[in-house]
Amino acid sequence: MTVIPLSDGAPNVFEGTAPDRVCRQPTRAELHACLAAPPARGRALVYAGGGYLQLMHDKEGVEVAQWLATLGLDAYVLVHRLPGQAGQPFDIALQDGRRALDHLATLPPLPLLHVGLSSGGHLAGVMACQPHPVPAAGAVIAYAPVNANHRDHKAPAGKPDYPPPEKQAFYDAWPIGIASEPHGLPRCPVFLAYALHDPIVPVQHALNLLAAAQAHGLDVEAHVFPQAAHGFALRDRAGTHDQWPALAARWMAARLDVAPSG
């Protein structure tokens, strides 16, 4: 994959070996590009999870980008810096996401999708709320803590704040899909894939977003799978959630068919 630096700093170092590499201390913002066979029909920014404490670079980044490339999308995995790590501000992931959008704005226009899993899905939701010259055609979000980590909307109720403080501050600043928090309502259609019995990211996150969609007339398609565990990504196929990539692919194709180029 081609690496595109987006900020100053040393190149990122990944622990482990493929296909299980993890970035625990990102040193700069980077895009890792996985291009489709030309002509591409669109682009995707891919956000790996890791709880804003690390990045699951292969499982939730590279493998997702490779899948998207087979669907005709030029996919770019964002390696972003982490809130509170090495003195970074609470919104450094958003800042790096905007750097990624600014880079894509220099390329020939194509429709754009945001795709994120776990905490990367929260960041995908945040990015879907941003005004930018490169608009989003849609956002694909799977098992992500989009809103119920906010201190006023926690599920389960009473759970402690997340360390470091900057991480909790980012969740508090950007609850995605809370009807009373309009700045966190996505500006594009959204596809959701969640695990019904996920103890790490309760399905309440998705239910809150659906309630906000109903209240505000948003375009949201949601799939909830009873056999899925947290972190199913593209690897865990032991259950009906094995259908989620096909469902998402069909949904993305429909969004690309009607989207203007970015």
SELUMBA-122564 format. One line per field, with one value per residue (C-alpha): x, y, z; residue number from 1. Coordinates in pm, 1 decimal, always signed. Layout:
<dotis>
xx	[X;...] .
yy	[Y;...] .
zz	[Z;...] .
resi	[NUM;...] .
</dotis>
This chain:
<dotis>
xx	[+0.0;+119.3;+173.7;+78.1;+201.2;-49.8;+146.2;+491.8;+642.0;+827.2;+670.2;+435.0;+556.2;+328.0;+357.9;+314.0;+300.7;+36.5;-252.5;-260.0;-56.5;-151.3;-38.8;-17.5;+157.9;+84.6;+346.6;+191.8;-123.4;-95.1;-315.0;-246.5;-389.5;-543.4;-658.3;-923.8;-868.6;-941.0;-1171.7;-1269.3;-1636.3;-1569.3;-1340.8;-1356.7;-1185.7;-1141.6;-1112.2;-984.3;-1097.8;-898.8;-1082.5;-882.4;-597.6;-450.0;-542.6;-631.7;-457.7;-495.2;-819.4;-1027.7;-824.2;-626.1;-864.7;-1160.5;-974.7;-887.4;-1253.4;-1365.8;-1113.4;-1280.4;-1603.5;-1442.2;-1349.7;-1012.2;-977.6;-754.6;-688.9;-638.0;-371.2;-460.4;-309.3;-481.7;-643.2;-424.9;-134.2;+198.1;+14.7;-229.3;-553.9;-891.3;-994.4;-670.8;-848.1;-1093.6;-809.3;-631.7;-957.0;-992.7;-634.7;-738.1;-1034.4;-809.0;-580.0;-869.8;-981.3;-661.3;-756.9;-997.3;-1350.9;-1520.8;-1804.6;-1677.1;-1782.4;-1669.8;-1625.2;-1541.5;-1551.2;-1566.2;-1416.8;-1332.9;-1706.9;-1745.2;-1483.8;-1661.8;-1977.6;-1792.7;-1652.2;-2000.6;-2107.5;-1835.5;-1892.7;-1622.2;-1577.3;-1554.7;-1905.8;-1988.2;-2217.6;-2264.8;-2115.4;-2083.4;-2056.7;-2019.5;-2033.8;-1930.5;-1965.4;-2127.9;-2314.5;-2366.6;-2017.3;-2120.2;-2133.5;-2501.5;-2615.4;-2417.9;-2523.0;-2516.0;-2597.9;-2335.0;-2035.2;-1715.6;-1554.1;-1293.1;-926.4;-741.8;-957.9;-906.8;-1073.4;-1382.1;-1380.8;-1393.9;-1691.1;-1859.5;-1794.0;-1922.4;-2218.4;-2333.3;-2706.4;-2856.3;-3173.1;-3093.8;-2737.4;-2792.9;-2424.1;-2379.3;-2640.8;-2477.0;-2512.0;-2532.3;-2709.8;-2581.7;-2557.9;-2531.6;-2424.0;-2440.4;-2430.1;-2746.2;-2569.0;-2242.6;-2126.3;-1853.5;-2061.8;-2427.3;-2685.1;-2826.9;-2580.1;-2762.4;-3106.5;-3024.8;-2917.0;-3234.7;-3446.3;-3263.1;-3309.9;-3682.9;-3706.0;-3500.1;-3584.1;-3237.5;-3162.6;-3039.5;-3043.1;-2969.8;-2893.1;-2866.4;-2727.7;-2803.9;-2506.4;-2238.7;-1971.1;-1798.5;-1530.0;-1679.2;-1527.1;-1479.8;-1337.6;-1612.7;-1870.3;-2028.8;-2382.6;-2620.0;-2373.3;-2183.6;-2426.8;-2329.7;-2057.1;-2299.8;-2569.8;-2323.2;-2191.6;-2542.5;-2614.8;-2287.8;-2354.6;-2691.4;-2535.6;-2264.6;-2521.5;-2701.1;-2410.5;-2249.0;-1871.6;-1690.4] .
yy	[+0.0;+349.6;+564.8;+932.7;+1152.7;+1416.3;+1580.5;+1623.6;+1345.0;+1019.1;+740.8;+522.8;+193.7;-109.0;-385.9;-748.9;-899.8;-896.9;-965.8;-858.9;-539.3;-274.5;+87.7;+172.9;+511.0;+693.2;+960.6;+1132.1;+1132.3;+902.9;+760.3;+404.4;+374.0;+60.4;+147.4;-28.3;-143.6;+162.7;+326.5;+362.6;+438.2;+619.0;+667.5;+558.2;+683.6;+388.6;+432.0;+141.5;+93.0;+46.1;+252.7;+567.5;+393.3;+209.8;+131.4;-218.6;-143.0;-473.1;-621.2;-303.8;-97.0;-276.0;-570.8;-335.0;-126.1;-435.2;-542.2;-196.2;-201.0;-516.5;-313.0;-48.2;+200.6;+363.8;+310.8;+505.5;+386.7;+683.4;+633.5;+915.4;+1031.3;+957.4;+1195.0;+1261.0;+1055.4;+1244.4;+1565.5;+1549.0;+1749.2;+1583.9;+1633.9;+1525.7;+1238.7;+1487.3;+1720.7;+1433.4;+1331.7;+1680.0;+1660.4;+1345.4;+1526.7;+1813.2;+1566.9;+1402.1;+1747.1;+1767.0;+1454.1;+1426.1;+1427.5;+1100.7;+1023.7;+966.2;+719.1;+711.9;+356.6;+283.0;-4.6;+17.4;+350.9;+406.6;+401.9;+685.8;+879.6;+794.4;+940.2;+1252.2;+1295.3;+1251.9;+1561.0;+1789.4;+2062.4;+2028.6;+2086.6;+1706.6;+1597.6;+1246.2;+1021.8;+796.3;+644.5;+275.4;+224.9;-110.7;-189.6;+165.5;+368.6;+656.8;+826.4;+631.5;+705.0;+1070.9;+1154.0;+1256.9;+958.3;+663.8;+305.5;+133.1;+422.5;+505.6;+359.7;+551.9;+804.9;+674.1;+758.5;+959.6;+1268.6;+1378.6;+1059.9;+1120.4;+1483.1;+1375.6;+1147.3;+1432.3;+1681.0;+1452.7;+1228.4;+1100.4;+1049.2;+1209.3;+1398.1;+1682.8;+1726.2;+1850.7;+1913.4;+1535.0;+1447.0;+1305.6;+1507.8;+1192.9;+854.8;+603.5;+222.9;+53.5;-301.5;-390.5;-690.7;-729.5;-868.2;-673.5;-602.5;-363.5;-143.2;-186.1;-176.6;+134.5;+335.5;+226.0;+268.3;+626.9;+704.0;+548.2;+759.0;+1071.4;+966.4;+928.6;+1265.4;+1454.1;+1269.4;+1120.2;+837.9;+546.0;+173.5;-52.4;-424.2;-590.2;-943.4;-1175.1;-1409.5;-1145.7;-1064.8;-730.3;-687.8;-916.8;-707.6;-918.7;-1222.5;-1354.8;-1518.7;-1766.3;-1629.7;-1419.0;-1131.0;-1308.2;-1120.5;-772.7;-715.1;-803.8;-580.9;-295.2;-344.8;-321.4;-11.7;+156.6;+82.3;+254.8;+559.9;+585.4;+558.0;+872.8;+1072.4;+1364.8;+1348.7;+1512.3] .
zz	[+0.0;-80.9;+230.3;+205.6;+495.1;+607.1;+890.2;+1030.9;+1240.1;+1203.9;+994.0;+1194.2;+1339.7;+1360.1;+1616.4;+1517.3;+1171.4;+900.7;+915.9;+1280.6;+1293.5;+1548.0;+1574.1;+1943.4;+1926.8;+1600.7;+1536.3;+1233.9;+1025.7;+723.1;+450.1;+336.9;-13.3;-162.0;-513.1;-718.7;-1073.7;-1288.0;-1341.8;-975.3;-909.2;-582.4;-284.6;+77.3;+389.3;+625.7;+1002.2;+1212.9;+1570.0;+1886.8;+2144.4;+2064.3;+2250.6;+1951.1;+1590.2;+1468.9;+1144.1;+957.0;+1090.6;+1076.1;+831.2;+561.7;+525.2;+492.5;+234.4;+31.4;+33.4;-75.8;-360.4;-495.1;-508.5;-727.2;-454.3;-407.6;-32.1;+204.2;+559.6;+790.6;+1055.6;+1292.2;+1616.0;+1945.3;+2197.9;+2500.3;+2372.8;+2362.6;+2451.1;+2159.8;+2194.7;+2243.8;+1879.8;+1708.8;+1529.7;+1378.1;+1282.6;+1106.1;+939.2;+798.1;+673.7;+488.0;+331.3;+229.7;+51.6;-130.1;-243.9;-452.6;-651.7;-946.4;-805.5;-711.1;-465.9;-111.0;+157.2;+521.1;+654.2;+1017.4;+1264.9;+1644.7;+1758.3;+1391.8;+1332.3;+1579.5;+1383.5;+1056.5;+1209.7;+1320.7;+970.6;+822.3;+1019.4;+886.6;+628.8;+363.8;-9.7;-43.6;+63.1;+179.3;-22.1;+279.9;+593.8;+684.5;+1060.8;+1236.7;+1613.6;+1695.0;+2018.1;+1836.0;+2119.5;+2444.0;+2573.6;+2612.5;+2981.9;+2956.5;+2747.8;+2884.6;+2830.4;+3063.5;+3292.6;+3550.9;+3371.9;+3451.7;+3221.6;+2982.2;+3038.1;+2927.8;+2985.7;+2624.7;+2498.8;+2712.3;+2601.0;+2235.5;+2301.0;+2489.6;+2209.6;+1933.3;+2020.3;+1680.3;+1648.1;+1958.9;+1869.4;+2109.9;+1976.4;+1619.1;+1542.5;+1566.4;+1304.7;+989.6;+670.6;+454.2;+451.9;+707.1;+711.4;+1052.9;+1144.9;+1516.0;+1746.8;+1953.5;+2262.1;+2242.1;+2601.1;+2484.2;+2254.4;+2357.5;+2080.7;+2251.0;+2041.0;+1724.7;+1881.4;+1979.8;+1624.5;+1485.7;+1721.5;+1605.5;+1243.0;+1300.0;+1473.6;+1214.8;+893.5;+842.5;+597.6;+811.9;+734.2;+1032.5;+1070.8;+1412.3;+1436.1;+1729.6;+1695.8;+1641.1;+1897.5;+1923.9;+1660.8;+1395.3;+1112.5;+798.2;+978.7;+1206.8;+977.5;+1223.1;+1220.3;+1017.0;+1039.2;+761.6;+537.1;+649.5;+384.6;+104.2;+256.5;+291.6;-62.2;-206.8;+1.3;-102.6;-469.8;-442.8;-278.1;-543.9;-822.1;-705.8;-561.2;-742.0;-761.7;-472.9] .
resi	[1;2;3;4;5;6;7;8;9;10;11;12;13;14;15;16;17;18;19;20;21;22;23;24;25;26;27;28;29;30;31;32;33;34;35;36;37;38;39;40;41;42;43;44;45;46;47;48;49;50;51;52;53;54;55;56;57;58;59;60;61;62;63;64;65;66;67;68;69;70;71;72;73;74;75;76;77;78;79;80;81;82;83;84;85;86;87;88;89;90;91;92;93;94;95;96;97;98;99;100;101;102;103;104;105;106;107;108;109;110;111;112;113;114;115;116;117;118;119;120;121;122;123;124;125;126;127;128;129;130;131;132;133;134;135;136;137;138;139;140;141;142;143;144;145;146;147;148;149;150;151;152;153;154;155;156;157;158;159;160;161;162;163;164;165;166;167;168;169;170;171;172;173;174;175;176;177;178;179;180;181;182;183;184;185;186;187;188;189;190;191;192;193;194;195;196;197;198;199;200;201;202;203;204;205;206;207;208;209;210;211;212;213;214;215;216;217;218;219;220;221;222;223;224;225;226;227;228;229;230;231;232;233;234;235;236;237;238;239;240;241;242;243;244;245;246;247;248;249;250;251;252;253;254;255;256;257;258;259;260;261;262] .
</dotis>
